[in-house]
Amino acid sequence: MGKTAFIFPGQGSQYVGMGKDFYESYPEAQEIFDIAEQASGLPVKEICFTENEKINITEYTQIAMLATEIALWKVLDAKGIKADITAGLSLGEYAALAAAHVLEPEDLFRIIKCRGKYMQDAYQVGGAMTAVLGLDGDTIRRVCEETEGIVSVANYNCPGQIVISGEQGAVNAAAEKLAAAGAKRCVPLKVSGPFHSQLMQKAGQQLADELAKADFKAPQIPYISNVEATLVKDSAPVADLLIRQVSGSVCWQQTIEQMIAMGVTTFVEIGPGKSLTGFVKKISRDVTCINIDKLEDLEKLA
């Protein structure tokens, strides 16, 4: 019998109203949103449930997304729906840590509030991210290395979709070279910073102080880190992996390939949108993908 993986998305798929139906229907979800507000001092429910501009500002997006993802997971957990392994893309790695019981929600919300602010403030002007479609990773890495300025691979999402990040001029120059090298399209992303590039190193260093205060426990189920795409079976490396993740590449395609090699046949995406489901389907057509975003999605797990 195949294994099941819980996977959690990163920022970018947030929307007003996310998690509201779960909050109104399940005390487990209500408790998580309440803890998020208490731990952060931010109006998390207001950001998630009502029309506002904060939901798309990184320092608020991250905690709103994390609260939603952990709330949805808590409902599944209360229903006895478990995973054999877990992972999350960028911000989603923190929800994976909740699902693996590595960190308690109070620690996670305190840390993610700081992470969002540090990343928002680290490089406010002159950074960019661009999705490169239809070109292999080796070519993209080589072009980035040969381009003057700071530009590197931020995300290995799936075959044919890799994101680069760095200084605006360097990203634009690399995109021109990549188009000439055969990329089908280079699509600038609407983001507030050059995430997962070395321009985020300051944010990672600041985050280290917050992580040092956290109570890490050994994973109850294994999880796979973004930066190494390898199994994490104890708590010792987790803080360092999270520090490196802020400015390092997110190896998502490699993470999914690792899970499939371990025997995972069902992927359950927990959180807003279907971005990860789309990536997984491009990595393998031989697995089942389920996304849990709305209350009616719970019926899919029957």
C-alpha positions as CSV (number, residue, x, y, z in Angstrom):
1,M,0.0,0.0,0.0
2,G,1.3,3.4,-1.0
3,K,2.3,6.1,1.5
4,T,0.6,9.5,2.0
5,A,2.4,12.9,2.1
6,F,1.0,16.1,3.5
7,I,2.4,19.1,1.6
8,F,1.9,22.8,2.4
9,P,2.2,25.8,0.0
10,G,4.2,29.0,0.3
11,Q,3.0,32.6,0.0
12,G,1.5,33.6,-3.3
13,S,-1.7,31.5,-3.1
14,Q,-3.3,33.6,-0.3
15,Y,-6.8,35.0,-0.7
16,V,-9.3,36.9,1.5
17,G,-11.6,34.3,3.1
18,M,-9.0,31.5,3.4
19,G,-9.7,29.2,6.3
20,K,-12.9,31.0,7.3
21,D,-15.2,28.0,6.7
22,F,-13.0,25.8,8.8
23,Y,-12.8,28.4,11.5
24,E,-16.6,28.6,11.6
25,S,-17.1,24.8,11.7
26,Y,-14.3,23.3,13.8
27,P,-13.1,24.2,17.3
28,E,-9.6,22.9,16.4
29,A,-9.4,25.5,13.7
30,Q,-10.7,28.2,16.0
31,E,-8.1,27.4,18.6
32,I,-5.2,27.7,16.0
33,F,-6.4,31.1,14.8
34,D,-6.7,32.3,18.5
35,I,-3.2,31.0,19.3
36,A,-1.8,32.8,16.2
37,E,-3.2,36.1,17.4
38,Q,-2.0,35.6,20.9
39,A,1.5,34.6,19.9
40,S,1.9,37.4,17.3
41,G,-0.2,40.3,18.6
42,L,-1.5,40.6,15.0
43,P,-5.2,40.5,13.9
44,V,-4.7,37.3,12.0
45,K,-8.4,36.5,11.6
46,E,-9.1,40.0,10.2
47,I,-6.3,39.6,7.7
48,C,-7.5,36.2,6.6
49,F,-11.3,36.7,6.6
50,T,-12.0,40.3,5.7
51,E,-11.1,42.6,2.7
52,N,-7.8,44.3,3.4
53,E,-4.5,45.2,1.9
54,K,-2.3,43.5,4.5
55,I,-2.9,40.0,3.2
56,N,-0.5,40.6,0.3
57,I,2.2,42.3,2.4
58,T,4.9,39.7,3.3
59,E,5.1,40.4,7.0
60,Y,1.3,39.7,7.3
61,T,0.9,37.2,4.5
62,Q,3.2,34.7,6.1
63,I,1.5,34.4,9.5
64,A,-2.0,34.4,7.8
65,M,-1.0,31.6,5.5
66,L,0.6,29.6,8.3
67,A,-2.4,30.0,10.6
68,T,-4.7,28.8,7.8
69,E,-2.5,25.8,6.9
70,I,-2.0,24.6,10.5
71,A,-5.8,25.1,11.2
72,L,-6.7,22.9,8.3
73,W,-4.1,20.3,9.3
74,K,-5.4,20.3,12.9
75,V,-8.9,19.5,11.6
76,L,-7.5,16.5,9.5
77,D,-5.5,15.4,12.5
78,A,-8.6,15.4,14.7
79,K,-10.4,13.3,12.2
80,G,-7.6,10.7,12.4
81,I,-6.2,11.5,8.9
82,K,-2.5,11.1,9.2
83,A,0.5,11.3,6.9
84,D,3.6,9.2,6.5
85,I,5.8,12.1,5.6
86,T,5.5,15.9,5.2
87,A,7.1,18.9,3.5
88,G,6.2,22.5,2.6
89,L,7.4,25.0,0.1
90,S,9.3,27.9,1.7
91,L,6.8,29.3,4.3
92,G,5.0,25.9,4.0
93,E,8.0,24.2,5.6
94,Y,6.8,25.7,8.9
95,A,3.4,24.1,8.6
96,A,5.2,20.8,7.8
97,L,7.1,21.2,11.1
98,A,3.7,21.5,12.9
99,A,2.5,18.3,11.1
100,A,5.7,16.5,12.1
101,H,5.3,17.8,15.7
102,V,8.7,19.4,15.7
103,L,7.5,22.8,16.9
104,E,4.3,23.8,18.8
105,P,2.1,26.4,17.2
106,E,3.0,29.1,19.7
107,D,6.7,28.9,18.7
108,L,5.8,28.7,15.0
109,F,3.7,31.8,15.0
110,R,6.2,33.8,17.0
111,I,9.0,32.8,14.6
112,I,7.0,33.3,11.4
113,K,5.9,36.8,12.5
114,C,9.6,37.7,12.7
115,R,10.5,35.9,9.5
116,G,7.9,37.8,7.5
117,K,9.1,41.1,8.8
118,Y,12.8,40.3,8.4
119,M,12.2,39.2,4.8
120,Q,10.0,42.2,4.1
121,D,12.7,44.6,5.4
122,A,15.8,42.9,4.1
123,Y,15.8,44.3,0.6
124,Q,12.9,46.6,-0.1
125,V,14.0,48.3,-3.4
126,G,15.7,46.9,-6.5
127,G,15.1,43.2,-6.1
128,A,13.1,40.9,-8.5
129,M,12.0,37.3,-9.1
130,T,11.3,35.8,-12.5
131,A,9.8,32.4,-13.5
132,V,11.7,30.7,-16.3
133,L,9.6,28.3,-18.3
134,G,10.8,25.5,-20.5
135,L,14.5,25.3,-19.7
136,D,16.6,22.9,-17.7
137,G,18.1,23.7,-14.3
138,D,21.8,23.3,-15.4
139,T,21.4,25.9,-18.1
140,I,19.6,28.3,-15.8
141,R,22.3,27.9,-13.1
142,R,25.1,28.4,-15.6
143,V,23.5,31.6,-17.1
144,C,23.0,33.0,-13.6
145,E,26.6,32.3,-12.7
146,E,27.8,34.1,-15.9
147,T,25.5,37.1,-15.3
148,E,27.1,40.2,-13.7
149,G,25.4,41.1,-10.4
150,I,23.5,39.0,-7.9
151,V,21.1,36.4,-9.4
152,S,20.5,32.8,-8.6
153,V,18.0,30.0,-8.7
154,A,15.3,30.6,-6.0
155,N,12.9,27.7,-6.7
156,Y,13.1,24.4,-8.5
157,N,9.3,24.0,-8.7
158,C,8.8,21.3,-11.3
159,P,10.2,20.3,-14.8
160,G,10.0,23.4,-17.0
161,Q,9.4,25.9,-14.2
162,I,12.3,27.3,-12.3
163,V,12.4,30.7,-10.5
164,I,15.4,33.1,-10.4
165,S,15.9,35.8,-7.9
166,G,18.3,38.7,-7.1
167,E,19.0,42.2,-8.1
168,Q,16.6,43.7,-10.6
169,G,19.2,44.4,-13.2
170,A,20.9,41.1,-12.9
171,V,17.5,39.2,-13.0
172,N,16.5,41.1,-16.2
173,A,19.9,40.4,-17.8
174,A,19.7,36.7,-17.0
175,A,16.2,36.5,-18.3
176,E,17.3,38.0,-21.6
177,K,20.1,35.4,-21.9
178,L,17.8,32.6,-20.9
179,A,15.3,33.6,-23.5
180,A,18.1,33.5,-26.1
181,A,19.1,30.1,-24.7
182,G,15.7,28.6,-25.4
183,A,13.4,29.4,-22.5
184,K,9.8,29.4,-23.7
185,R,8.9,32.4,-21.5
186,C,10.4,34.4,-18.6
187,V,7.6,35.8,-16.4
188,P,8.4,38.5,-13.8
189,L,6.7,37.7,-10.5
190,K,4.7,40.3,-8.4
191,V,6.7,39.9,-5.2
192,S,7.9,42.4,-2.6
193,G,11.5,41.1,-2.4
194,P,14.2,38.9,-4.0
195,F,13.3,35.9,-1.8
196,H,15.6,32.9,-1.7
197,S,18.6,34.8,-2.9
198,Q,21.7,35.9,-1.1
199,L,20.1,39.3,-0.7
200,M,18.0,37.6,2.1
201,Q,21.1,36.6,4.1
202,K,20.5,39.4,6.7
203,A,17.0,38.1,7.3
204,G,18.3,34.6,7.9
205,Q,20.8,35.9,10.4
206,Q,18.1,37.8,12.2
207,L,15.9,34.8,12.2
208,A,18.6,32.7,14.0
209,D,18.0,34.6,17.2
210,E,14.3,33.7,17.2
211,L,15.0,30.1,16.3
212,A,17.4,29.8,19.2
213,K,14.5,30.4,21.6
214,A,12.4,27.6,20.2
215,D,11.8,24.2,21.7
216,F,12.6,21.8,18.8
217,K,11.5,18.1,19.2
218,A,12.3,15.1,17.2
219,P,9.9,14.6,14.2
220,Q,7.1,12.1,14.9
221,I,7.0,11.6,11.2
222,P,9.9,12.4,8.9
223,Y,9.9,15.7,6.9
224,I,12.0,16.9,4.0
225,S,13.8,20.2,4.1
226,N,13.7,22.7,1.3
227,V,17.4,23.4,1.1
228,E,18.7,19.8,0.9
229,A,15.6,17.8,-0.2
230,T,16.7,15.2,2.3
231,L,14.9,13.4,5.2
232,V,15.1,15.1,8.6
233,K,14.7,12.5,11.3
234,D,15.9,14.4,14.4
235,S,15.7,18.0,15.7
236,A,19.4,18.9,15.7
237,P,19.7,20.3,12.1
238,V,16.3,22.0,11.9
239,A,17.2,25.5,13.0
240,D,20.2,25.7,10.6
241,L,18.1,24.4,7.7
242,L,15.5,27.1,8.4
243,I,18.2,29.8,8.5
244,R,19.7,28.6,5.2
245,Q,16.3,28.3,3.6
246,V,15.7,32.1,3.7
247,S,18.5,32.8,1.2
248,G,18.9,29.3,-0.3
249,S,17.2,27.6,-3.2
250,V,13.9,25.7,-2.6
251,C,14.4,22.2,-4.0
252,W,10.7,21.4,-4.4
253,Q,11.0,19.1,-7.4
254,Q,13.7,17.2,-5.7
255,T,11.6,16.9,-2.6
256,I,8.7,15.4,-4.5
257,E,11.0,13.0,-6.3
258,Q,12.5,11.9,-3.0
259,M,9.0,11.2,-1.6
260,I,8.0,9.2,-4.7
261,A,11.2,7.2,-4.4
262,M,10.1,6.4,-0.8
263,G,6.8,5.0,-1.9
264,V,4.5,8.0,-1.6
265,T,1.5,7.6,-4.0
266,T,-0.9,10.1,-2.5
267,F,-0.1,13.8,-2.0
268,V,-2.5,15.9,0.1
269,E,-1.9,19.7,-0.4
270,I,-3.2,21.5,2.7
271,G,-3.8,25.2,2.4
272,P,-5.0,27.9,-0.1
273,G,-4.9,27.2,-3.8
274,K,-3.6,24.3,-5.9
275,S,-0.1,25.4,-6.8
276,L,1.7,22.4,-5.3
277,T,-0.8,20.0,-6.8
278,G,0.0,21.5,-10.2
279,F,3.7,21.0,-9.6
280,V,3.4,17.4,-8.4
281,K,1.3,16.5,-11.5
282,K,4.1,17.8,-13.7
283,I,6.7,15.8,-11.8
284,S,4.7,12.5,-12.0
285,R,1.5,11.4,-13.5
286,D,1.5,8.2,-11.5
287,V,0.4,9.7,-8.2
288,T,-2.9,10.9,-6.7
289,C,-3.2,14.5,-5.7
290,I,-5.8,16.0,-3.4
291,N,-6.0,19.6,-2.3
292,I,-7.7,20.6,1.0
293,D,-8.7,24.3,0.8
294,K,-12.4,24.5,1.3
295,L,-14.7,22.7,3.7
296,E,-16.2,20.6,0.9
297,D,-12.7,19.3,0.0
298,L,-12.8,17.1,3.1
299,E,-15.2,14.8,1.1
300,K,-12.3,14.0,-1.3
301,L,-10.5,12.2,1.6
302,A,-13.4,9.8,2.1
